[in-house]
Amino acid sequence: MLFSDPYTDHPALLSVHAGAGGTDSQDWAEMLLRMYLRWAEERRFSVDFIEESAGEEAGIKSATVRVAGPRAFGLLKSERGVHRLVRLSPFDSAHRRHTSFALVEVTPEIADESVDVEINPDDVRVDVFRSSGAGGQHVNKTSSAVRLTHMPTGIVVTCQNERSQQQNRDVAWRVLRSRLVALQQAAHAQHIAELKGESLPAEWGSQIRSYVLHPYTMVKDHRTGVEVGNTQAVLDGGIDPFIEGFLRWSAREPVASG
């Protein structure tokens, strides 16, 4: 009953974006990405990098990965929203406390062409450029990376992981299709809620979870109330209490703290 979403068993496209805060936020985005990679590794899920943009001094500006495994999207959809970190900054010479933010987006991969989403090719701007970052001998030698911009919605998809431009183009179109389907779903849910007179949380922009490393240690999910005191275990991939808490909260079942 906790996995009623029709896309529960689809692979998840997970993106992490650094928020305002410069190097601290870029470092935080990389910490979050590592957390999800460790979680996936523990479950023996497969992870493929689609795009990664390195930070200026440390961390990452953004990254997108494809996570595949049993109920991948059904589990990871709990993570979408803004994640907040409070800590003593390692990048501040005075070692003051800083607050950093990162946005996590999670959409199901939609590979089925029969899914009802129309994409007019005239509405999509296609740019090609040289890849940057890890990737071996093909990086920075050919213009193989692809960026798609869907002008009506402003959605931008970049793929630079594959070796050929055509492979990157195919993956980018698949990601774009998936994000447009997710956008349709969100609009439909908002419309239904308005008809019912309900108020839905702005999950794409709201702060869903806080990770506090100083002056005390605690990770708290603001939607469900689930708290975990061992922040290092959470950052090492121990996010299952939050995932289960979200699924039960979504189903309006009692939630217990972990």
Secondary structure, DSSP 8 states (H G I E B T S, - for coil): -----TTTTS-EEEEEEE-SSTHHHHHHHHHHHHHHHHHHHHTT-EEEEEEEEE-SSSSEEEEEEEEESTTHHHHHGGG-EEEEEEEE-TT-TT--EEEEEEEEEEEE----TTSS----GGGEEEEEE---SS-GGGTTTS--EEEEEETTTTEEEEE--SSSHHHHHHHHHHHHHHHHHHHHHHHHHHHHHHHHT-----TTTSEEEEEE-SSS-EEEETTT--EES-HHHHHTT--HHHHHHHHHHHTT------
